[in-house]
Amino acid sequence: MFPESEKIETSITIRKMRRLGGSALTKKSLLRWFALSLGLMNPRDSRETILDILDALFFFNLSQGRPTTAEEISSRTGIDEKTVLYHLSRLKRMGLLESRGGRYEFARDLNGKPSLEKFRSIIDESLNRSELALLEITRIYSP
């Protein structure tokens, strides 16, 4: 392992996807598009664990209007609670979720709607750091 690997705070994959279209979009296809675009799953994944967890999060957060626990998600999906906690932790590190007292909800904007702002700020910060590294590399290699 490279010594610089210890500097990794979180990993984020973003995919540029074609726009959603058509009136026949199902809830499952929307969740799959969302998960693929944010790198939460791979195009060849046959497992739908993250989709089931996202579905439960949207259900509790939006349909029920409240944060939820890993235990509730596990109960609703049939997914082992340890696996649920792994995915919740990953979503939280990416800035997609917030938690208080073991209850999880999507990060929200000032109007209280689910938002990708924290996710975007992590990406912006990473790009800014990469740009600084590029400037330093350019300085080192310049005559």
Protein Blocks (a to p, Z undefined) as FASTA:
>chain_A
ZZklmmpmbdcddddddddedjkbcfklmmmmmmmmnopacfklmbfklmmmmmmmmmmm
mmnopacdfklmmmmnopafklmmmmmmmmmmnopacceehiacddddfkopacfklmmm
mmmmmmmmmmmmmmmmmmmmpZZ
